[in-house]
């Protein structure tokens, strides 16, 4: 079982419409990705809260179908 | 509070630094857990390792406890700090070392 990069991007953007999402496939197995997500919705949130917002967007796939997502979150520069 | 939550609560409240991980500090069984062990060892902060592979109830319970879907999970003075990514980011920026200082946790800075 695995997820493809477009699926991950689609789910994140569905929850964070303004998000800029950059995904790299680390191992080519659909299970290990690195993603950088930039969204104004992260403003004022701690890193843990920002990551939790992305995990929520992935609707439970994180830690299950998607084994590893090396995540970096950022707020867009004004 | 459910039994597993009480057990987790006791673990994080009775130890300054707790790492819920796959494997043990001596033998991490997952790259991400191993990375956090290396960071804590480099900083020289004593910590308690909880091997979730030996306890399926804790392995699932910890995810609900912190609303965080993956392992490892680092706790300092009862507060959830993050998983591997956040711990590494904080270490690289120096925030992790600062956090230990602020919380009054002694560290043996590696030479």
N, CA and C atoms of all chains as a GROMACS GRO file, in nm:
protein
  567
    1UNK      N    1   0.087  -0.119   0.000
    1UNK     CA    2   0.000   0.000   0.000
    1UNK      C    3   0.090   0.123   0.000
    2UNK      N    4   0.052   0.223  -0.072
    2UNK     CA    5   0.135   0.343  -0.075
    2UNK      C    6   0.049   0.458  -0.122
    3UNK      N    7   0.103   0.575  -0.119
    3UNK     CA    8   0.031   0.692  -0.172
    3UNK      C    9   0.122   0.757  -0.275
    4UNK      N   10   0.060   0.822  -0.378
    4UNK     CA   11   0.151   0.890  -0.470
    4UNK      C   12   0.153   1.040  -0.437
    5UNK      N   13   0.256   1.106  -0.486
    5UNK     CA   14   0.282   1.245  -0.448
    5UNK      C   15   0.162   1.335  -0.480
    6UNK      N   16   0.098   1.310  -0.596
    6UNK     CA   17  -0.015   1.398  -0.634
    6UNK      C   18  -0.130   1.384  -0.536
    7UNK      N   19  -0.148   1.260  -0.488
    7UNK     CA   20  -0.257   1.235  -0.392
    7UNK      C   21  -0.230   1.314  -0.263
    8UNK      N   22  -0.108   1.310  -0.219
    8UNK     CA   23  -0.070   1.382  -0.096
    8UNK      C   24  -0.092   1.531  -0.116
    9UNK      N   25  -0.045   1.582  -0.230
    9UNK     CA   26  -0.058   1.726  -0.258
    9UNK      C   27  -0.206   1.765  -0.264
   10UNK      N   28  -0.286   1.679  -0.332
   10UNK     CA   29  -0.430   1.710  -0.347
   10UNK      C   30  -0.497   1.719  -0.211
   11UNK      N   31  -0.466   1.624  -0.123
   11UNK     CA   32  -0.530   1.621   0.009
   11UNK      C   33  -0.489   1.742   0.092
   12UNK      N   34  -0.361   1.778   0.086
   12UNK     CA   35  -0.315   1.893   0.165
   12UNK      C   36  -0.382   2.021   0.114
   13UNK      N   37  -0.389   2.035  -0.018
   13UNK     CA   38  -0.448   2.157  -0.075
   13UNK      C   39  -0.599   2.162  -0.053
   14UNK      N   40  -0.662   2.045  -0.040
   14UNK     CA   41  -0.806   2.046  -0.014
   14UNK      C   42  -0.832   2.107   0.124
   15UNK      N   43  -0.741   2.080   0.218
   15UNK     CA   44  -0.760   2.131   0.354
   15UNK      C   45  -0.699   2.270   0.370
   16UNK      N   46  -0.591   2.297   0.293
   16UNK     CA   47  -0.522   2.427   0.305
   16UNK      C   48  -0.515   2.488   0.165
   17UNK      N   49  -0.625   2.548   0.118
   17UNK     CA   50  -0.635   2.592  -0.023
   17UNK      C   51  -0.521   2.684  -0.068
   18UNK      N   52  -0.465   2.763   0.026
   18UNK     CA   53  -0.361   2.858  -0.018
   18UNK      C   54  -0.222   2.797  -0.014
   19UNK      N   55  -0.215   2.667   0.026
   19UNK     CA   56  -0.084   2.608   0.054
   19UNK      C   57   0.000   2.590  -0.073
   20UNK      N   58   0.130   2.621  -0.059
   20UNK     CA   59   0.227   2.582  -0.162
   20UNK      C   60   0.289   2.452  -0.112
   21UNK      N   61   0.281   2.348  -0.193
   21UNK     CA   62   0.325   2.215  -0.149
   21UNK      C   63   0.435   2.164  -0.240
   22UNK      N   64   0.549   2.127  -0.181
   22UNK     CA   65   0.659   2.071  -0.260
   22UNK      C   66   0.689   1.933  -0.204
   23UNK      N   67   0.683   1.831  -0.290
   23UNK     CA   68   0.699   1.693  -0.240
   23UNK      C   69   0.815   1.624  -0.311
   24UNK      N   70   0.900   1.559  -0.235
   24UNK     CA   71   1.009   1.479  -0.293
   24UNK      C   72   0.990   1.335  -0.250
   25UNK      N   73   1.002   1.243  -0.344
   25UNK     CA   74   0.990   1.100  -0.312
   25UNK      C   75   1.129   1.052  -0.269
   26UNK      N   76   1.143   1.015  -0.142
   26UNK     CA   77   1.276   0.985  -0.088
   26UNK      C   78   1.327   0.849  -0.132
   27UNK      N   79   1.232   0.754  -0.144
   27UNK     CA   80   1.281   0.617  -0.165
   27UNK      C   81   1.222   0.553  -0.290
   28UNK      N   82   1.130   0.624  -0.357
   28UNK     CA   83   1.072   0.566  -0.479
   28UNK      C   84   0.975   0.453  -0.451
   29UNK      N   85   0.936   0.438  -0.322
   29UNK     CA   86   0.846   0.327  -0.290
   29UNK      C   87   0.706   0.375  -0.251
   30UNK      N   88   0.682   0.507  -0.267
   30UNK     CA   89   0.548   0.558  -0.236
   30UNK      C   90   0.520   0.558  -0.086
   31UNK      N   91   0.622   0.538  -0.006
   31UNK     CA   92   0.603   0.528   0.138
   31UNK      C   93   0.688   0.628   0.216
   32UNK      N   94   0.788   0.683   0.150
   32UNK     CA   95   0.880   0.774   0.219
   32UNK      C   96   0.893   0.902   0.139
   33UNK      N   97   0.829   1.005   0.186
   33UNK     CA   98   0.832   1.134   0.115
   33UNK      C   99   0.888   1.242   0.207
   34UNK      N  100   0.937   1.348   0.143
   34UNK     CA  101   0.968   1.473   0.216
   34UNK      C  102   0.875   1.578   0.156
   35UNK      N  103   0.814   1.660   0.240
   35UNK     CA  104   0.722   1.762   0.190
   35UNK      C  105   0.747   1.893   0.261
   36UNK      N  106   0.742   2.001   0.184
   36UNK     CA  107   0.748   2.135   0.242
   36UNK      C  108   0.615   2.203   0.213
   37UNK      N  109   0.547   2.244   0.316
   37UNK     CA  110   0.414   2.305   0.302
   37UNK      C  111   0.419   2.448   0.356
   38UNK      N  112   0.383   2.542   0.272
   38UNK     CA  113   0.383   2.683   0.313
   38UNK      C  114   0.240   2.735   0.305
   39UNK      N  115   0.192   2.788   0.417
   39UNK     CA  116   0.052   2.836   0.418
   39UNK      C  117   0.036   2.946   0.523
   40UNK      N  118  -0.047   3.043   0.491
   40UNK     CA  119  -0.074   3.153   0.585
   40UNK      C  120  -0.151   3.101   0.705
   41UNK      N  121  -0.215   2.985   0.687
   41UNK     CA  122  -0.294   2.929   0.799
   41UNK      C  123  -0.204   2.889   0.916
   42UNK      N  124  -0.073   2.875   0.889
   42UNK     CA  125   0.020   2.834   0.996
   42UNK      C  126   0.058   2.950   1.088
   43UNK      N  127   0.025   3.071   1.042
   43UNK     CA  128   0.069   3.189   1.118
   43UNK      C  129   0.024   3.180   1.264
   44UNK      N  130   0.121   3.202   1.356
   44UNK     CA  131   0.089   3.204   1.499
   44UNK      C  132   0.076   3.067   1.561
   45UNK      N  133   0.096   2.962   1.482
   45UNK     CA  134   0.082   2.826   1.535
   45UNK      C  135   0.221   2.770   1.569
   46UNK      N  136   0.226   2.682   1.667
   46UNK     CA  137   0.355   2.618   1.697
   46UNK      C  138   0.385   2.517   1.587
   47UNK      N  139   0.511   2.470   1.583
   47UNK     CA  140   0.547   2.369   1.482
   47UNK      C  141   0.458   2.245   1.497
   48UNK      N  142   0.438   2.201   1.620
   48UNK     CA  143   0.356   2.081   1.640
   48UNK      C  144   0.216   2.105   1.581
   49UNK      N  145   0.157   2.221   1.609
   49UNK     CA  146   0.022   2.249   1.557
   49UNK      C  147   0.023   2.254   1.406
   50UNK      N  148   0.127   2.312   1.348
   50UNK     CA  149   0.135   2.320   1.201
   50UNK      C  150   0.139   2.180   1.141
   51UNK      N  151   0.226   2.096   1.199
   51UNK     CA  152   0.236   1.959   1.146
   51UNK      C  153   0.104   1.885   1.165
   52UNK      N  154   0.036   1.907   1.280
   52UNK     CA  155  -0.092   1.839   1.305
   52UNK      C  156  -0.196   1.880   1.202
   53UNK      N  157  -0.189   2.006   1.156
   53UNK     CA  158  -0.283   2.051   1.053
   53UNK      C  159  -0.260   1.973   0.924
   54UNK      N  160  -0.135   1.949   0.890
   54UNK     CA  161  -0.104   1.874   0.767
   54UNK      C  162  -0.147   1.728   0.784
   55UNK      N  163  -0.118   1.671   0.903
   55UNK     CA  164  -0.158   1.531   0.925
   55UNK      C  165  -0.311   1.518   0.919
   56UNK      N  166  -0.379   1.618   0.969
   56UNK     CA  167  -0.527   1.613   0.965
   56UNK      C  168  -0.575   1.614   0.819
   57UNK      N  169  -0.505   1.693   0.738
   57UNK     CA  170  -0.542   1.700   0.595
   57UNK      C  171  -0.526   1.564   0.529
   58UNK      N  172  -0.433   1.485   0.580
   58UNK     CA  173  -0.406   1.354   0.519
   58UNK      C  174  -0.502   1.247   0.573
   59UNK      N  175  -0.598   1.293   0.655
   59UNK     CA  176  -0.711   1.209   0.698
   59UNK      C  177  -0.670   1.068   0.741
   60UNK      N  178  -0.581   1.058   0.834
   60UNK     CA  179  -0.550   0.928   0.893
   60UNK      C  180  -0.455   0.843   0.812
   61UNK      N  181  -0.418   0.890   0.693
   61UNK     CA  182  -0.322   0.810   0.614
   61UNK      C  183  -0.182   0.815   0.674
   62UNK      N  184  -0.157   0.925   0.746
   62UNK     CA  185  -0.022   0.943   0.800
   62UNK      C  186   0.004   0.840   0.910
   63UNK      N  187   0.111   0.767   0.897
   63UNK     CA  188   0.144   0.665   0.998
   63UNK      C  189   0.082   0.532   0.962
   64UNK      N  190  -0.008   0.533   0.865
   64UNK     CA  191  -0.068   0.407   0.821
   64UNK      C  192  -0.018   0.377   0.681
   65UNK      N  193  -0.100   0.412   0.581
   65UNK     CA  194  -0.061   0.388   0.441
   65UNK      C  195   0.070   0.462   0.412
   66UNK      N  196   0.076   0.583   0.465
   66UNK     CA  197   0.196   0.665   0.441
   66UNK      C  198   0.287   0.650   0.563
   67UNK      N  199   0.396   0.574   0.542
   67UNK     CA  200   0.479   0.540   0.659
   67UNK      C  201   0.560   0.660   0.708
   68UNK      N  202   0.618   0.731   0.612
   68UNK     CA  203   0.709   0.837   0.655
   68UNK      C  204   0.690   0.961   0.569
   69UNK      N  205   0.670   1.076   0.635
   69UNK     CA  206   0.661   1.203   0.564
   69UNK      C  207   0.748   1.301   0.639
   70UNK      N  208   0.868   1.325   0.584
   70UNK     CA  209   0.959   1.421   0.648
   70UNK      C  210   0.902   1.559   0.618
   71UNK      N  211   0.846   1.622   0.718
   71UNK     CA  212   0.764   1.741   0.695
   71UNK      C  213   0.835   1.869   0.740
   72UNK      N  214   0.828   1.970   0.656
   72UNK     CA  215   0.875   2.103   0.693
   72UNK      C  216   0.761   2.199   0.665
   73UNK      N  217   0.724   2.280   0.762
   73UNK     CA  218   0.615   2.375   0.739
   73UNK      C  219   0.670   2.517   0.751
   74UNK      N  220   0.606   2.609   0.682
   74UNK     CA  221   0.653   2.747   0.684
   74UNK      C  222   0.536   2.841   0.659
   75UNK      N  223   0.554   2.965   0.706
   75UNK     CA  224   0.454   3.069   0.682
   75UNK      C  225   0.509   3.155   0.568
   76UNK      N  226   0.426   3.191   0.471
   76UNK     CA  227   0.476   3.271   0.358
   76UNK      C  228   0.530   3.406   0.408
   77UNK      N  229   0.642   3.451   0.348
   77UNK     CA  230   0.698   3.582   0.386
   77UNK      C  231   0.601   3.690   0.338
   78UNK      N  232   0.568   3.790   0.426
   78UNK     CA  233   0.473   3.896   0.381
   78UNK      C  234   0.540   3.986   0.279
   79UNK      N  235  -0.980   0.844   3.321
   79UNK     CA  236  -0.874   0.830   3.222
   79UNK      C  237  -0.846   0.681   3.203
   80UNK      N  238  -0.833   0.641   3.072
   80UNK     CA  239  -0.816   0.498   3.047
   80UNK      C  240  -0.683   0.453   3.106
   81UNK      N  241  -0.669   0.323   3.123
   81UNK     CA  242  -0.549   0.266   3.184
   81UNK      C  243  -0.424   0.308   3.106
   82UNK      N  244  -0.431   0.294   2.973
   82UNK     CA  245  -0.309   0.323   2.896
   82UNK      C  246  -0.276   0.472   2.907
   83UNK      N  247  -0.377   0.556   2.906
   83UNK     CA  248  -0.351   0.700   2.921
   83UNK      C  249  -0.286   0.731   3.055
   84UNK      N  250  -0.334   0.662   3.159
   84UNK     CA  251  -0.276   0.685   3.293
   84UNK      C  252  -0.130   0.640   3.293
   85UNK      N  253  -0.103   0.530   3.226
   85UNK     CA  254   0.036   0.480   3.223
   85UNK      C  255   0.125   0.578   3.148
   86UNK      N  256   0.074   0.630   3.035
   86UNK     CA  257   0.152   0.728   2.957
   86UNK      C  258   0.173   0.854   3.040
   87UNK      N  259   0.064   0.899   3.100
   87UNK     CA  260   0.070   1.021   3.181
   87UNK      C  261   0.176   1.009   3.289
   88UNK      N  262   0.180   0.893   3.356
   88UNK     CA  263   0.278   0.872   3.463
   88UNK      C  264   0.419   0.879   3.405
   89UNK      N  265   0.436   0.815   3.290
   89UNK     CA  266   0.570   0.811   3.227
   89UNK      C  267   0.618   0.954   3.196
   90UNK      N  268   0.533   1.034   3.136
   90UNK     CA  269   0.579   1.168   3.093
   90UNK      C  270   0.586   1.266   3.210
   91UNK      N  271   0.510   1.238   3.315
   91UNK     CA  272   0.512   1.333   3.429
   91UNK      C  273   0.624   1.299   3.526
   92UNK      N  274   0.665   1.170   3.531
   92UNK     CA  275   0.766   1.131   3.630
   92UNK      C  276   0.909   1.134   3.576
   93UNK      N  277   0.923   1.162   3.448
   93UNK     CA  278   1.058   1.169   3.391
   93UNK      C  279   1.075   1.302   3.317
   94UNK      N  280   1.187   1.369   3.336
   94UNK     CA  281   1.206   1.498   3.272
   94UNK      C  282   1.200   1.487   3.119
   95UNK      N  283   1.276   1.389   3.066
   95UNK     CA  284   1.284   1.375   2.919
   95UNK      C  285   1.247   1.231   2.885
   96UNK      N  286   1.142   1.216   2.805
   96UNK     CA  287   1.096   1.080   2.768
   96UNK      C  288   1.086   1.070   2.617
   97UNK      N  289   1.141   0.961   2.565
   97UNK     CA  290   1.132   0.939   2.420
   97UNK      C  291   1.058   0.808   2.394
   98UNK      N  292   0.937   0.821   2.340
   98UNK     CA  293   0.864   0.701   2.297
   98UNK      C  294   0.922   0.665   2.161
   99UNK      N  295   0.979   0.547   2.151
   99UNK     CA  296   1.055   0.513   2.030
   99UNK      C  297   1.036   0.367   1.993
  100UNK      N  298   1.085   0.334   1.873
  100UNK     CA  299   1.088   0.194   1.831
  100UNK      C  300   1.227   0.142   1.862
  101UNK      N  301   1.232   0.046   1.956
  101UNK     CA  302   1.361  -0.007   1.999
  101UNK      C  303   1.402   0.061   2.127
  102UNK      N  304   1.532   0.046   2.159
  102UNK     CA  305   1.583   0.107   2.284
  102UNK      C  306   1.693   0.206   2.246
  103UNK      N  307   1.729   0.295   2.340
  103UNK     CA  308   1.839   0.388   2.310
  103UNK      C  309   1.966   0.315   2.265
  104UNK      N  310   1.988   0.199   2.322
  104UNK     CA  311   2.108   0.123   2.282
  104UNK      C  312   2.087   0.063   2.142
  105UNK      N  313   1.964   0.015   2.114
  105UNK     CA  314   1.937  -0.051   1.985
  105UNK      C  315   1.810   0.006   1.922
  106UNK      N  316   1.818   0.128   1.865
  106UNK     CA  317   1.700   0.182   1.796
  106UNK      C  318   1.662   0.092   1.678
  107UNK      N  319   1.534   0.072   1.656
  107UNK     CA  320   1.490  -0.021   1.550
  107UNK      C  321   1.430   0.054   1.431
  108UNK      N  322   1.451   0.187   1.431
  108UNK     CA  323   1.391   0.266   1.322
  108UNK      C  324   1.479   0.388   1.305
  109UNK      N  325   1.501   0.428   1.181
  109UNK     CA  326   1.592   0.540   1.152
  109UNK      C  327   1.552   0.668   1.222
  110UNK      N  328   1.420   0.693   1.223
  110UNK     CA  329   1.374   0.819   1.282
  110UNK      C  330   1.398   0.818   1.433
  111UNK      N  331   1.366   0.706   1.497
  111UNK     CA  332   1.392   0.695   1.641
  111UNK      C  333   1.542   0.709   1.667
  112UNK      N  334   1.620   0.646   1.584
  112UNK     CA  335   1.766   0.651   1.600
  112UNK      C  336   1.820   0.793   1.590
  113UNK      N  337   1.760   0.872   1.499
  113UNK     CA  338   1.806   1.011   1.483
  113UNK      C  339   1.784   1.091   1.612
  114UNK      N  340   1.668   1.071   1.674
  114UNK     CA  341   1.639   1.149   1.796
  114UNK      C  342   1.732   1.103   1.909
  115UNK      N  343   1.757   0.973   1.917
  115UNK     CA  344   1.851   0.922   2.018
  115UNK      C  345   1.988   0.986   1.998
  116UNK      N  346   2.032   0.996   1.873
  116UNK     CA  347   2.163   1.057   1.846
  116UNK      C  348   2.166   1.203   1.890
  117UNK      N  349   2.058   1.276   1.862
  117UNK     CA  350   2.053   1.418   1.899
  117UNK      C  351   2.061   1.432   2.051
  118UNK      N  352   1.980   1.354   2.123
  118UNK     CA  353   1.979   1.364   2.270
  118UNK      C  354   2.114   1.322   2.327
  119UNK      N  355   2.175   1.222   2.266
  119UNK     CA  356   2.306   1.175   2.316
  119UNK      C  357   2.412   1.280   2.288
  120UNK      N  358   2.404   1.343   2.171
  120UNK     CA  359   2.504   1.448   2.137
  120UNK      C  360   2.494   1.565   2.235
  121UNK      N  361   2.369   1.605   2.264
  121UNK     CA  362   2.349   1.715   2.359
  121UNK      C  363   2.392   1.671   2.499
  122UNK      N  364   2.382   1.539   2.523
  122UNK     CA  365   2.425   1.485   2.652
  122UNK      C  366   2.318   1.499   2.760
  123UNK      N  367   2.190   1.490   2.716
  123UNK     CA  368   2.082   1.501   2.816
  123UNK      C  369   2.035   1.360   2.850
  124UNK      N  370   2.029   1.326   2.980
  124UNK     CA  371   1.977   1.195   3.018
  124UNK      C  372   1.829   1.186   2.980
  125UNK      N  373   1.787   1.070   2.930
  125UNK     CA  374   1.645   1.057   2.894
  125UNK      C  375   1.599   0.913   2.915
  126UNK      N  376   1.466   0.898   2.924
  126UNK     CA  377   1.406   0.766   2.941
  126UNK      C  378   1.354   0.721   2.806
  127UNK      N  379   1.392   0.601   2.762
  127UNK     CA  380   1.341   0.547   2.635
  127UNK      C  381   1.227   0.451   2.664
  128UNK      N  382   1.115   0.468   2.594
  128UNK     CA  383   1.002   0.374   2.609
  128UNK      C  384   0.988   0.302   2.475
  129UNK      N  385   1.012   0.170   2.475
  129UNK     CA  386   1.010   0.092   2.351
  129UNK      C  387   0.866   0.053   2.317
  130UNK      N  388   0.806   0.123   2.221
  130UNK     CA  389   0.665   0.096   2.188
  130UNK      C  390   0.649  -0.039   2.118
  131UNK      N  391   0.759  -0.094   2.069
  131UNK     CA  392   0.748  -0.223   2.000
  131UNK      C  393   0.716  -0.335   2.100
  132UNK      N  394   0.745  -0.307   2.227
  132UNK     CA  395   0.719  -0.410   2.329
  132UNK      C  396   0.581  -0.395   2.392
  133UNK      N  397   0.506  -0.291   2.350
  133UNK     CA  398   0.379  -0.265   2.417
  133UNK      C  399   0.282  -0.204   2.316
  134UNK      N  400   0.203  -0.292   2.253
  134UNK     CA  401   0.113  -0.247   2.146
  134UNK      C  402   0.013  -0.143   2.196
  135UNK      N  403  -0.028  -0.157   2.323
  135UNK     CA  404  -0.127  -0.064   2.379
  135UNK      C  405  -0.068   0.078   2.385
  136UNK      N  406   0.058   0.086   2.429
  136UNK     CA  407   0.124   0.218   2.437
  136UNK      C  408   0.150   0.269   2.294
  137UNK      N  409   0.188   0.179   2.205
  137UNK     CA  410   0.219   0.217   2.066
  137UNK      C  411   0.101   0.289   2.002
  138UNK      N  412  -0.020   0.241   2.031
  138UNK     CA  413  -0.138   0.308   1.974
  138UNK      C  414  -0.186   0.422   2.065
  139UNK      N  415  -0.179   0.398   2.195
  139UNK     CA  416  -0.230   0.497   2.291
  139UNK      C  417  -0.156   0.629   2.284
  140UNK      N  418  -0.025   0.621   2.257
  140UNK     CA  419   0.055   0.746   2.256
  140UNK      C  420   0.012   0.837   2.141
  141UNK      N  421  -0.036   0.777   2.033
  141UNK     CA  422  -0.077   0.858   1.917
  141UNK      C  423  -0.203   0.937   1.950
  142UNK      N  424  -0.292   0.875   2.026
  142UNK     CA  425  -0.414   0.946   2.065
  142UNK      C  426  -0.381   1.049   2.173
  143UNK      N  427  -0.289   1.010   2.261
  143UNK     CA  428  -0.254   1.096   2.375
  143UNK      C  429  -0.205   1.233   2.327
  144UNK      N  430  -0.126   1.232   2.219
  144UNK     CA  431  -0.065   1.358   2.173
  144UNK      C  432  -0.128   1.408   2.043
  145UNK      N  433  -0.224   1.330   1.990
  145UNK     CA  434  -0.282   1.362   1.858
  145UNK      C  435  -0.170   1.377   1.754
  146UNK      N  436  -0.082   1.274   1.758
  146UNK     CA  437   0.033   1.274   1.667
  146UNK      C  438   0.045   1.132   1.612
  147UNK      N  439   0.045   1.115   1.478
  147UNK     CA  440   0.025   0.981   1.421
  147UNK      C  441   0.147   0.891   1.415
  148UNK      N  442   0.265   0.944   1.450
  148UNK     CA  443   0.383   0.860   1.427
  148UNK      C  444   0.471   0.850   1.551
  149UNK      N  445   0.565   0.758   1.540
  149UNK     CA  446   0.668   0.738   1.643
  149UNK      C  447   0.801   0.770   1.576
  150UNK      N  448   0.897   0.836   1.639
  150UNK     CA  449   0.912   0.864   1.781
  150UNK      C  450   0.836   0.989   1.824
  151UNK      N  451   0.821   1.000   1.955
  151UNK     CA  452   0.761   1.120   2.015
  151UNK      C  453   0.844   1.161   2.136
  152UNK      N  454   0.884   1.289   2.138
  152UNK     CA  455   0.969   1.339   2.246
  152UNK      C  456   0.887   1.424   2.343
  153UNK      N  457   0.902   1.400   2.472
  153UNK     CA  458   0.834   1.478   2.577
  153UNK      C  459   0.939   1.536   2.671
  154UNK      N  460   0.922   1.664   2.704
  154UNK     CA  461   1.011   1.728   2.802
  154UNK      C  462   0.923   1.790   2.911
  155UNK      N  463   0.946   1.747   3.034
  155UNK     CA  464   0.868   1.793   3.150
  155UNK      C  465   0.717   1.782   3.118
  156UNK      N  466   0.678   1.668   3.066
  156UNK     CA  467   0.536   1.642   3.044
  156UNK      C  468   0.477   1.705   2.921
  157UNK      N  469   0.559   1.783   2.846
  157UNK     CA  470   0.505   1.852   2.728
  157UNK      C  471   0.553   1.784   2.600
  158UNK      N  472   0.459   1.761   2.506
  158UNK     CA  473   0.495   1.699   2.379
  158UNK      C  474   0.572   1.800   2.295
  159UNK      N  475   0.695   1.765   2.256
  159UNK     CA  476   0.781   1.857   2.180
  159UNK      C  477   0.768   1.831   2.030
  160UNK      N  478   0.766   1.706   1.991
  160UNK     CA  479   0.751   1.676   1.848
  160UNK      C  480   0.805   1.539   1.814
  161UNK      N  481   0.804   1.513   1.682
  161UNK     CA  482   0.860   1.387   1.634
  161UNK      C  483   1.002   1.412   1.586
  162UNK      N  484   1.046   1.330   1.491
  162UNK     CA  485   1.186   1.338   1.446
  162UNK      C  486   1.212   1.471   1.374
  163UNK      N  487   1.125   1.511   1.283
  163UNK     CA  488   1.148   1.634   1.206
  163UNK      C  489   1.164   1.756   1.297
  164UNK      N  490   1.068   1.772   1.388
  164UNK     CA  491   1.068   1.893   1.472
  164UNK      C  492   1.188   1.891   1.567
  165UNK      N  493   1.217   1.772   1.623
  165UNK     CA  494   1.332   1.764   1.714
  165UNK      C  495   1.460   1.803   1.639
  166UNK      N  496   1.474   1.751   1.514
  166UNK     CA  497   1.596   1.782   1.439
  166UNK      C  498   1.601   1.932   1.407
  167UNK      N  499   1.487   1.988   1.363
  167UNK     CA  500   1.480   2.131   1.330
  167UNK      C  501   1.518   2.216   1.451
  168UNK      N  502   1.465   2.179   1.568
  168UNK     CA  503   1.493   2.256   1.690
  168UNK      C  504   1.640   2.240   1.730
  169UNK      N  505   1.695   2.120   1.708
  169UNK     CA  506   1.836   2.097   1.741
  169UNK      C  507   1.925   2.183   1.652
  170UNK      N  508   1.893   2.184   1.523
  170UNK     CA  509   1.977   2.260   1.428
  170UNK      C  510   1.970   2.411   1.455
  171UNK      N  511   1.855   2.457   1.506
  171UNK     CA  512   1.842   2.601   1.531
  171UNK      C  513   1.888   2.637   1.673
  172UNK      N  514   1.916   2.535   1.755
  172UNK     CA  515   1.961   2.562   1.892
  172UNK      C  516   1.845   2.574   1.990
  173UNK      N  517   1.721   2.566   1.938
  173UNK     CA  518   1.603   2.582   2.026
  173UNK      C  519   1.593   2.468   2.126
  174UNK      N  520   1.637   2.347   2.085
  174UNK     CA  521   1.624   2.231   2.174
  174UNK      C  522   1.714   2.250   2.296
  175UNK      N  523   1.839   2.289   2.270
  175UNK     CA  524   1.933   2.313   2.381
  175UNK      C  525   1.877   2.421   2.474
  176UNK      N  526   1.820   2.526   2.412
  176UNK     CA  527   1.762   2.637   2.490
  176UNK      C  528   1.645   2.590   2.575
  177UNK      N  529   1.565   2.501   2.516
  177UNK     CA  530   1.448   2.447   2.589
  177UNK      C  531   1.494   2.373   2.715
  178UNK      N  532   1.597   2.291   2.702
  178UNK     CA  533   1.646   2.216   2.819
  178UNK      C  534   1.694   2.314   2.926
  179UNK      N  535   1.762   2.419   2.880
  179UNK     CA  536   1.814   2.519   2.974
  179UNK      C  537   1.697   2.585   3.049
  180UNK      N  538   1.597   2.628   2.969
  180UNK     CA  539   1.481   2.696   3.030
  180UNK      C  540   1.408   2.607   3.129
  181UNK      N  541   1.404   2.477   3.099
  181UNK     CA  542   1.332   2.385   3.186
  181UNK      C  543   1.420   2.334   3.301
  182UNK      N  544   1.544   2.388   3.303
  182UNK     CA  545   1.634   2.351   3.413
  182UNK      C  546   1.681   2.207   3.408
  183UNK      N  547   1.700   2.157   3.286
  183UNK     CA  548   1.745   2.018   3.271
  183UNK      C  549   1.894   2.020   3.237
  184UNK      N  550   1.974   1.954   3.321
  184UNK     CA  551   2.119   1.958   3.302
  184UNK      C  552   2.157   1.882   3.176
  185UNK      N  553   2.252   1.938   3.101
  185UNK     CA  554   2.302   1.867   2.983
  185UNK      C  555   2.453   1.863   2.991
  186UNK      N  556   2.510   1.750   2.945
  186UNK     CA  557   2.656   1.740   2.940
  186UNK      C  558   2.692   1.771   2.796
  187UNK      N  559   2.734   1.895   2.764
  187UNK     CA  560   2.762   1.931   2.624
  187UNK      C  561   2.879   1.845   2.575
  188UNK      N  562   2.856   1.775   2.463
  188UNK     CA  563   2.962   1.685   2.409
  188UNK      C  564   3.082   1.770   2.370
  189UNK      N  565   3.202   1.721   2.392
  189UNK     CA  566   3.323   1.804   2.361
  189UNK      C  567   3.347   1.806   2.211
   0.00000   0.00000   0.00000
